[in-house]
Amino acid sequence: MNKQMSLSPGGLIVRGILALILGFIAMTSPFATLLAFVFVWGFWALIEGIYMLVAAFQTESGASHRAYLIMVGILALLASFFAIFQPGKSAVTIAILIGFWLIARGAFDFFGAFAAKRSEPRWLLITFGVLSFITGLIFLFGPVISIAFLSVWVGAFAFAYGVMGVIGGIMLKVKS
């Protein structure tokens, strides 16, 4: 293996420690973590909106493309202001939209299991459909607790990733 492409034990340990910290914060402060994520996304959407509006007037393409860029830019700016100035409401709105999407996805998977032609096993589509539908209902009728759970889940993943990174880094250090 190329020496430059190999993992550095120290780098792996540092990344692991950072993931442990992120995971701990996300698991112990799920609402603050979620609001921070929405806030950061809001600034990303703000930059995206400004970029699209600037691109609309710098492009040499036709009027329909320019109108598309202007529409997307304005929508991005509206979404960004909503996320930046109302992050709690934004998070709940996102959870409700996820709920509707999961319900629709669950219904399509469930009924798709009985379609004449399918590539997945029927039991798998039925299982995915039912689980998606139930999860969608949970998101729809309990958006706040659902998004808090997502934050905790991401935190748990980051924490586990951090543990594996630290252990892997220590193992590499001992091996070398």
C-alpha positions in Angstrom: 0.0 0.0 0.0 1.2 3.5 -0.8 2.5 5.2 2.4 0.6 8.4 1.6 -2.7 6.6 1.2 -2.4 4.6 4.5 -4.2 5.7 7.6 -2.2 7.6 10.2 -2.8 6.2 13.7 -2.7 9.7 15.2 -5.1 11.1 12.6 -7.5 8.2 13.1 -7.4 8.7 16.9 -8.0 12.5 16.5 -10.9 11.9 14.1 -12.3 9.3 16.6 -12.1 11.7 19.5 -13.8 14.5 17.5 -16.6 12.0 16.5 -16.9 11.0 20.2 -17.3 14.7 21.2 -19.8 15.3 18.4 -21.8 12.2 19.3 -21.8 13.0 23.0 -23.1 16.5 22.3 -25.8 15.3 19.8 -27.0 12.6 22.3 -27.1 14.8 25.3 -28.4 18.0 23.6 -30.5 16.7 20.7 -32.6 19.9 20.4 -29.6 22.2 20.4 -27.9 20.0 17.9 -30.9 20.0 15.6 -31.4 23.7 15.9 -27.7 24.2 15.1 -28.1 21.9 12.0 -31.1 23.9 10.8 -29.3 27.2 11.4 -26.2 26.0 9.4 -28.5 24.7 6.6 -30.2 28.1 6.6 -26.9 29.9 5.9 -26.1 27.3 3.2 -29.5 28.0 1.6 -28.8 31.8 1.8 -25.5 31.4 0.0 -27.2 29.1 -2.6 -30.0 31.6 -3.1 -27.6 34.5 -3.7 -25.5 32.3 -6.0 -28.6 31.4 -8.1 -29.7 35.0 -8.4 -26.3 36.2 -9.4 -26.0 33.3 -11.9 -29.4 34.2 -13.4 -28.0 37.5 -14.6 -24.6 36.3 -15.6 -25.7 33.4 -17.8 -26.0 33.6 -21.5 -28.8 31.0 -21.6 -32.4 31.6 -22.6 -35.2 33.3 -20.7 -36.6 30.0 -19.4 -33.3 29.0 -17.8 -33.0 32.5 -16.3 -36.5 32.3 -14.9 -35.7 28.9 -13.4 -32.5 30.3 -11.7 -34.5 33.3 -10.3 -37.3 31.1 -9.0 -34.8 28.7 -7.3 -32.8 31.6 -5.9 -35.9 33.3 -4.4 -37.2 30.0 -2.9 -33.7 29.3 -1.4 -33.7 32.8 0.1 -37.2 32.4 1.6 -36.3 28.9 3.0 -33.0 30.3 4.4 -34.8 33.2 6.2 -37.3 30.8 7.6 -34.6 28.4 8.8 -32.4 31.2 10.2 -35.1 33.2 12.0 -37.5 30.3 12.9 -35.2 27.2 13.3 -37.6 25.4 15.6 -40.6 25.8 13.3 -38.3 24.8 10.4 -37.3 21.6 12.1 -40.9 20.7 12.8 -41.9 21.5 9.2 -39.1 19.3 7.9 -40.2 16.5 10.3 -43.8 16.8 9.0 -42.6 16.7 5.4 -40.5 13.6 6.2 -43.7 12.0 7.7 -45.7 12.6 4.6 -42.9 11.3 2.4 -42.5 8.1 4.6 -46.2 7.5 4.5 -46.3 7.8 0.7 -43.2 5.7 0.3 -44.6 3.1 2.6 -47.9 2.9 0.6 -46.0 2.6 -2.7 -43.7 -0.1 -1.4 -46.6 -2.0 0.2 -48.8 -1.9 -2.9 -45.8 -2.4 -5.2 -45.3 -5.7 -3.5 -48.4 -7.0 -5.3 -47.5 -5.6 -8.7 -47.3 -8.0 -11.6 -43.6 -7.4 -12.2 -41.2 -6.7 -9.4 -37.5 -7.2 -8.8 -37.5 -7.3 -4.9 -39.0 -10.1 -2.9 -42.6 -9.5 -1.9 -42.0 -9.9 1.8 -39.2 -7.3 1.7 -41.4 -4.7 0.0 -44.3 -5.4 2.4 -41.9 -5.0 5.4 -40.4 -1.8 4.1 -43.8 -0.5 3.3 -45.2 -1.2 6.7 -42.2 0.2 8.5 -42.0 3.3 6.4 -45.8 3.9 6.9 -45.6 3.5 10.7 -42.5 5.7 10.9 -44.2 8.3 8.8 -47.2 8.4 11.1 -44.8 8.8 14.1 -43.1 11.7 12.3 -46.4 13.3 11.3 -48.1 13.1 14.7 -45.0 13.5 16.9 -42.6 15.7 14.8 -40.7 17.2 17.8 -39.9 13.9 19.5 -39.1 12.4 16.0 -36.5 15.0 15.2 -35.0 14.7 18.7 -34.7 11.0 18.2 -33.0 11.6 14.8 -30.5 13.8 16.5 -29.8 11.2 19.2 -29.5 8.5 16.5 -27.0 10.6 14.6 -25.1 11.2 17.8 -25.1 7.5 18.6 -23.7 6.8 15.2 -21.0 9.5 15.6 -20.1 8.1 19.0 -19.8 4.5 17.7 -17.7 5.8 14.8 -15.5 7.7 17.3 -15.0 4.5 19.4 -14.1 2.5 16.3 -11.7 5.3 15.2 -9.9 5.5 18.5 -9.6 1.7 18.8 -8.5 1.4 15.2 -5.9 4.2 15.7 -4.6 2.5 18.9 -4.4 -0.9 17.1 -2.5 0.7 14.2 -0.2 2.5 16.6 0.5 -0.8 18.5 1.1 -2.6 15.2 3.6 -0.2 13.9 
